[in-house]
Amino acid sequence: MSLLALLLSLGLLTPQQSLPDVQVVKFGWDKQIVGWERDPFQRPIESHQDMQRQSNPQRREGPRRTVDADATIKSHQKAPAHAAFRYKLTLKNAGTRTIKSVDWDYLFYDAPGGQVIGVHQFTSEEEIRPGKRKQLIVMTEQPPAQIVSAGKAADKELRSATGQVIIRRIEYEDGSVWESK
C-alpha cells in the first residue's frame, strides 16, 4: 500500500489535499544510554601507583596529603545512567521555498496485527533550503511504545514493530504554512 493510500484510508489526508513539497528520505530510531560519560573537567581518579610515577623527589620531602577515596569517587558520579530514545528523520525539500520548521509524527505498528501501538509528535525547527536534505533528530525518554512485557522481550517487540512518519505541518521562511487536515 502506498503512503498516499494509507493516509487516505486512515483519514489523515483527504483526496483534494496535496502532499507537501518534501520527501521523506529515511527515518529510524535507536535506544541510547545517557549519563554514563564522565565529566571531562573533573580531575582523574588516580591510583597510588599513578601518583608515585608522577611525583618528583621534592614532593616526597614535603608534607603528606591524605586523599579521601570516597569523596573523590562521589565527585565523579553523576545521575545514574538511563535509557533515552533518538528519533531521526531525513527530509529533502523538493519545493522552491525554504522550510523553517516541520511538525511530524512517528507512528509505530505492531508487526502481527498492524495496530498503532505508539505515536510521538515532534516539532523540528530546522532550516531546509530548496533542493537540500536535512536530518532531524529528537532525543526523548519516551520509548516507541508503552509495552507491558519486560526485559529483552520488550526490546524484541519494539524491534519487530514497524514505523511510519507523517508530516503534519510545514512552516516556510516566507511565513506561509502547509498543514494536513
N, C-alpha and C positions, 0 to 999 in steps of 0.2 A: 504494500500500500504506500503510495507517495505521501510526502509530508502534507501537501495541499489537501489530498483526500482525507487524511487523518484529521487535520484541523477542521475541515468541514464536518466530518462525522461527529467530532466532539463538541461541535457548536462554538468553537473558538474563532471561527472565521466564516463570514457569510460569502456567498458566491460573488456578489458585486464588489467585495472588498479586495484590494490588491495587496500583495505582499510587499514589504519594504525593499528598497534597493540595497539590500545587504545579503551576503551569502554566508551561511554557517559553514566554515571550512572544516572545523573539527571541534569536539568537546570531550571532556572527560573529568574524572575526579580521582583523588587519591587521599589516603589517610597519612597524616604526618604526626610525629611525636614531637611536641614542642616543650620547651622548658628544660631540656637536658643539657643545653650548652652552658659552659661556664662563663663567668664574667671575665672578659679579657683585661679589665682594669684592676682586678684583684691580684695581689702578689701570689705566686705559685706556692703550693704546699710543698715544702722542701723536706726531704728525708735527712736524717742525721749525716749520712754519707755525702749527700749533695752539699750540705753546709760545710763539712770538713774540707771538701775539694775546693770550694770557693773561698775559704778563709785564708788569710795570709798570716805570717808569723806575728806581726804587730797586733792583730786582732786577738790572737790566742793569749797574749800577755795582758790584755785588757780585762775588765770585769765580765763575768759570765752572765749571759742573759737567758732566762728561762722562757721557753715558748709554750704557751698553753695550747696543746693539740686540739682539745675540744672546741676552744674558741676559734682557732684557725679553720677547722673543718666547718663549723657553723657559719663562718663568714663567707665560705664558698658555696653554701647551699642556697638554693633559690626555692621558689614554689615548686612543688612536685611536678614532674613531667606528666603531661596529659595528651590525649588524642585531640587532634584538630583535623578538619577536612578541608581540602583545597579543591574548589570547583573552577574549571578552566573552560573558556570558550574562545575560539579564534574566529573572528569575523573579517570579512572582506567588504569594504564599502564599494559596491558596484554602481553607485549613483554619482551625481555631479555635485552634491553638496557635502560639506564637511560635517561629520557627526560629532555632537558634543557629549551626549550620554545615551545609554541604552538600558532599558528595563527588560530583563529576561528571566524566564522561569526554567528551572531544571527539574524535569519530571522523572520519576522512577517507577517502573512497572515490574511486577513480579513476573518471572520468566514463564511459569506454567500457565497462570490464569490471565495475564495481561491486565490486571487491575492496578490502578495507581496506588503505590504504597508510600510515596513521598513526593512532596513538592517544595521547592525552595525558590523564593523570589528575590532577585538581586537587581540593584541599580549600579551600573558602572559608568562613572564619569571619566570618559577617555575620549580624546580627540582622534578621530579616524578620518584622514583626508581621502578624497575620491581616488579610487584605484588602489588604496593601501590596505594592508592587513594589520590587525592588532589582536594580541592575546589578552583577554580579560580574565583576571584571576581574583577570586574571592576566597578568603580563609574564614572559616567559622567552626564553632564547636558542635554544630548541629550535624548529626550523621545523615546520610542519604535518606534513611527511613527509620522509623521507630520500630525496631524488630524485637519481639519478645524473647527469642532464644538467645542464649549467652555463649560466650567463648568463641572458639574457632568456627562453630556452626553459623554464628551471626555473620562473620566475615564472608563465609562461603555464600550465604544467602544474598548478601549485598553485592558480591561479585557476579552472581548469576542474574541479578536484576538488570533490566535493560533501561536505558536512559533516553531522554529526548530533551532538546532545548527549544523553547518557543520564545520568539521575540515579541514582546508586548507593546513596547513604546520606544520610539527613537526621537530624540530632540536634536535638531540641527543647529549649527552655529548661527544661521541667519534668523533663528527664533521659531521657525516652523517645526511642527510636530507631526509624526505619524503614529497612530495608535491602532491596535487591534480592537475590535468590538466584541 
